[in-house]
């Protein structure tokens, strides 16, 4: 909630949530909601943790002005599902084979 700044009853102090809602005409909050949904879905699917980071950038608008340029960036670390592995065996000439060269072959199996 907004509150009056000490010793200045005519100045209202902004709540940070109100400021976030106003950045980029509300698009920041929309973007944050979209990213939260993506992270939550991936966390539920993968059972791994995810992150959402909000970086607020504040800088002077121009020399001689009290105005500030306020922007924010939302980044998400979405957990990825594990990739299936492919098993290969090294051969004597250092190539890869899908069959274990040490495994004996059975007659009539594998085209023999």
Order of alpha helices (4+ residues) and beta strands (2+ residues): beta-beta-alpha-alpha-beta-beta-beta-beta
